[in-house]
Amino acid sequence: MVTTSDGGRIIYVVDDPLDDFTPTEIGDFGGVNRYDVMLTNGYGGNSNIYTFSLGKVFDNGFSLNTSYTHQDVNEAVNGGSSQAASNYQYVTALDRQNPLPATAGYEIEHRFVITAQYSTELFEGYDSKFSMFFERVSGRPFSYVMSSFRDSDLGDQSSFNSSSQYLLYIPTGADDPNVVYEGGLTYDDLAQIIADKGLEQYAGGYTGRNEARGPWNTNIDFRFEQELPGLWEGHTGAVYLDVKNVVALFDKDAAQQHVIPFADTTQGIVDFGGLTDEGQYIYAPVFGGLDDYAPTRYRAEASTWQVKVGLRYNF
């Protein structure tokens, strides 16, 4: 078994007897793109979801409901794609052939919800209702990886080397023999990135899958509804006002919604330049520059306030 120089990652090669091809060096797949994906049962996945709720209806027309939900979910493969090949390619792992269970990509660790309603009669004989919905949720997880687009040194054929899903080896220091640098990147540069991302704990090993988190998101919606008399007996009407994302009316920055878009979302913090003949990692600066923010998707419509006024008539 051939591994990287640190001994932590297996290096695979393509050996296809049907094409009479035998690899001669690291990353040599000879243009062979034949593959088989075997679907089978895994192990280690589990989920524990807890919800606590508290509610009260008061005699003065006020009612309040609160809830908190905690998720603790682990999975090996998220199964988020409709094709087996994509589910194989886009799982974040140390070893794609043997993905290990980790925090699930769709896990929402914390969710707080408050709903409140007040019913009265601003006009005698006609209901007036004020409602408020508050939600605050923690960000979904993502992983720090090597940016490895179109690199086959770990054994991927061209059908599987278009993603960046390999967990990153973190060097122990400037003299770590398992990493060499190119393209102007130095250990000091990488050390600063490691410190900024809080990855010091992984020195001498690999980053964890889905152990980073996107930002929290907050939303408040408001509704007012006033009952109205109908034009004829037995008819009723109502006018209502809906305000979506009330927070945006007062603080547009706090109202912004940034979400992790996919189950195995990643952020490359170095470019993987391949392996040396000795199996050392070659690290270079990320193409296009390092993104200092979480790999989130901005939800423009959900980040702005919206007002809807409506009229309803029942007969």
Secondary structure, 3 states (H helix, E strand, C coil): CCECCCCCCECCCCCEHHHCECCCCCCCCCCCCCCCCCCCCCCCCEEEEEEEEEEEECCCCEEEEEEEEEEEEEECCCCCCCCHHHHHHCCCECCCCCCCCEECCCCCCEEEEEEEEEEEEEECCEEEEEEEEEEEECCCEEEEEEECCCCCCCCCCCCCCCCCCEECEECCCCCCCCEEECCCCCHHHHHHHHHHHCCHHHECCECCCCCEECCCEEEEEEEEEEEEECCCCCCEEEEEEEEECCHHHHCCCCCCCEECCCCCCEEEEEEEEEECCCCCEEEECCCCCCCCCCCCEECCHHHCCEEEEEEEEEC
